Amino acid sequence: MKKIIDSRKLLGVDKAADLKELKGDLPQFMKDWHPDKIQHDPKAKLEAEEKAKAFIEAYHLLVSVAPETHALELEKYTE
Protein backbone atom coordinates (compact mmCIF):
# COMPACT_ATOMS: atom_id res chain seq x y z
CA MET A 1 0.00 0.00 0.00
CA LYS A 2 2.84 2.40 0.83
CA LYS A 3 4.35 1.81 -2.60
CA ILE A 4 1.06 2.77 -4.25
CA ILE A 5 0.85 5.96 -2.18
CA ASP A 6 4.48 6.83 -2.99
CA SER A 7 3.82 6.17 -6.68
CA ARG A 8 0.84 8.52 -6.66
CA LYS A 9 2.94 11.22 -5.00
CA LEU A 10 5.74 10.78 -7.53
CA LEU A 11 3.34 11.05 -10.46
CA GLY A 12 1.35 13.84 -8.84
CA VAL A 13 -1.99 12.07 -9.17
CA ASP A 14 -4.68 11.36 -6.62
CA LYS A 15 -6.49 8.14 -5.82
CA ALA A 16 -9.20 8.88 -8.39
CA ALA A 17 -6.78 9.14 -11.34
CA ASP A 18 -7.92 7.05 -14.27
CA LEU A 19 -5.86 5.34 -16.96
CA LYS A 20 -6.27 8.24 -19.36
CA GLU A 21 -4.77 10.64 -16.83
CA LEU A 22 -1.90 8.27 -16.05
CA LYS A 23 -1.12 7.72 -19.72
CA GLY A 24 -1.21 11.45 -20.37
CA ASP A 25 1.49 12.12 -17.79
CA LEU A 26 4.03 9.60 -19.05
CA PRO A 27 5.03 11.23 -22.37
CA GLN A 28 5.43 14.67 -20.81
CA PHE A 29 7.59 13.36 -17.99
CA MET A 30 9.77 11.34 -20.37
CA LYS A 31 10.10 14.37 -22.61
CA ASP A 32 11.36 16.41 -19.67
CA TRP A 33 13.54 13.78 -18.00
CA HIS A 34 14.74 11.46 -20.76
CA PRO A 35 18.41 10.68 -20.09
CA ASP A 36 19.33 11.07 -23.77
CA LYS A 37 18.46 14.77 -23.56
CA ILE A 38 21.29 15.32 -21.08
CA GLN A 39 24.66 14.90 -22.74
CA HIS A 40 26.81 17.55 -21.06
CA ASP A 41 26.66 16.48 -17.40
CA PRO A 42 27.18 12.83 -16.40
CA LYS A 43 25.79 13.43 -12.90
CA ALA A 44 22.63 15.04 -14.26
CA LYS A 45 22.26 12.22 -16.79
CA LEU A 46 22.47 9.63 -14.01
CA GLU A 47 19.85 11.57 -12.01
CA ALA A 48 17.58 11.66 -15.07
CA GLU A 49 18.00 7.89 -15.54
CA GLU A 50 16.99 7.26 -11.93
CA LYS A 51 13.97 9.58 -12.18
CA ALA A 52 12.87 7.99 -15.44
CA LYS A 53 13.15 4.48 -13.95
CA ALA A 54 11.22 5.49 -10.85
CA PHE A 55 8.53 7.20 -12.91
CA ILE A 56 8.09 4.23 -15.24
CA GLU A 57 7.95 1.81 -12.32
CA ALA A 58 5.35 3.97 -10.55
CA TYR A 59 3.34 4.28 -13.76
CA HIS A 60 3.26 0.50 -14.31
CA LEU A 61 2.30 -0.15 -10.70
CA LEU A 62 -0.60 2.31 -10.79
CA VAL A 63 -1.83 1.00 -14.14
CA SER A 64 -1.75 -2.56 -12.80
CA VAL A 65 -3.88 -1.70 -9.76
CA ALA A 66 -6.30 0.62 -11.56
CA PRO A 67 -9.95 -0.49 -11.48
CA GLU A 68 -10.14 -0.09 -15.26
CA THR A 69 -7.28 -2.57 -15.71
CA HIS A 70 -8.96 -5.04 -13.39
CA ALA A 71 -12.20 -4.73 -15.34
CA LEU A 72 -10.42 -5.39 -18.64
CA GLU A 73 -8.44 -8.31 -17.25
CA LEU A 74 -11.45 -9.83 -15.47
CA GLU A 75 -13.15 -10.46 -18.79
CA LYS A 76 -10.06 -12.22 -20.13
CA TYR A 77 -9.61 -14.15 -16.91
CA THR A 78 -13.19 -15.43 -16.79
CA GLU A 79 -13.13 -16.73 -20.38
C-alpha positions as CSV (number, residue, x, y, z in Angstrom):
1,M,0.0,0.0,0.0
2,K,2.8,2.4,0.8
3,K,4.4,1.8,-2.6
4,I,1.1,2.8,-4.2
5,I,0.8,6.0,-2.2
6,D,4.5,6.8,-3.0
7,S,3.8,6.2,-6.7
8,R,0.8,8.5,-6.7
9,K,2.9,11.2,-5.0
10,L,5.7,10.8,-7.5
11,L,3.3,11.1,-10.5
12,G,1.4,13.8,-8.8
13,V,-2.0,12.1,-9.2
14,D,-4.7,11.4,-6.6
15,K,-6.5,8.1,-5.8
16,A,-9.2,8.9,-8.4
17,A,-6.8,9.1,-11.3
18,D,-7.9,7.1,-14.3
19,L,-5.9,5.3,-17.0
20,K,-6.3,8.2,-19.4
21,E,-4.8,10.6,-16.8
22,L,-1.9,8.3,-16.0
23,K,-1.1,7.7,-19.7
24,G,-1.2,11.5,-20.4
25,D,1.5,12.1,-17.8
26,L,4.0,9.6,-19.1
27,P,5.0,11.2,-22.4
28,Q,5.4,14.7,-20.8
29,F,7.6,13.4,-18.0
30,M,9.8,11.3,-20.4
31,K,10.1,14.4,-22.6
32,D,11.4,16.4,-19.7
33,W,13.5,13.8,-18.0
34,H,14.7,11.5,-20.8
35,P,18.4,10.7,-20.1
36,D,19.3,11.1,-23.8
37,K,18.5,14.8,-23.6
38,I,21.3,15.3,-21.1
39,Q,24.7,14.9,-22.7
40,H,26.8,17.6,-21.1
41,D,26.7,16.5,-17.4
42,P,27.2,12.8,-16.4
43,K,25.8,13.4,-12.9
44,A,22.6,15.0,-14.3
45,K,22.3,12.2,-16.8
46,L,22.5,9.6,-14.0
47,E,19.9,11.6,-12.0
48,A,17.6,11.7,-15.1
49,E,18.0,7.9,-15.5
50,E,17.0,7.3,-11.9
51,K,14.0,9.6,-12.2
52,A,12.9,8.0,-15.4
53,K,13.2,4.5,-14.0
54,A,11.2,5.5,-10.8
55,F,8.5,7.2,-12.9
56,I,8.1,4.2,-15.2
57,E,8.0,1.8,-12.3
58,A,5.3,4.0,-10.5
59,Y,3.3,4.3,-13.8
60,H,3.3,0.5,-14.3
61,L,2.3,-0.1,-10.7
62,L,-0.6,2.3,-10.8
63,V,-1.8,1.0,-14.1
64,S,-1.7,-2.6,-12.8
65,V,-3.9,-1.7,-9.8
66,A,-6.3,0.6,-11.6
67,P,-10.0,-0.5,-11.5
68,E,-10.1,-0.1,-15.3
69,T,-7.3,-2.6,-15.7
70,H,-9.0,-5.0,-13.4
71,A,-12.2,-4.7,-15.3
72,L,-10.4,-5.4,-18.6
73,E,-8.4,-8.3,-17.2
74,L,-11.4,-9.8,-15.5
75,E,-13.2,-10.5,-18.8
76,K,-10.1,-12.2,-20.1
77,Y,-9.6,-14.1,-16.9
78,T,-13.2,-15.4,-16.8
79,E,-13.1,-16.7,-20.4
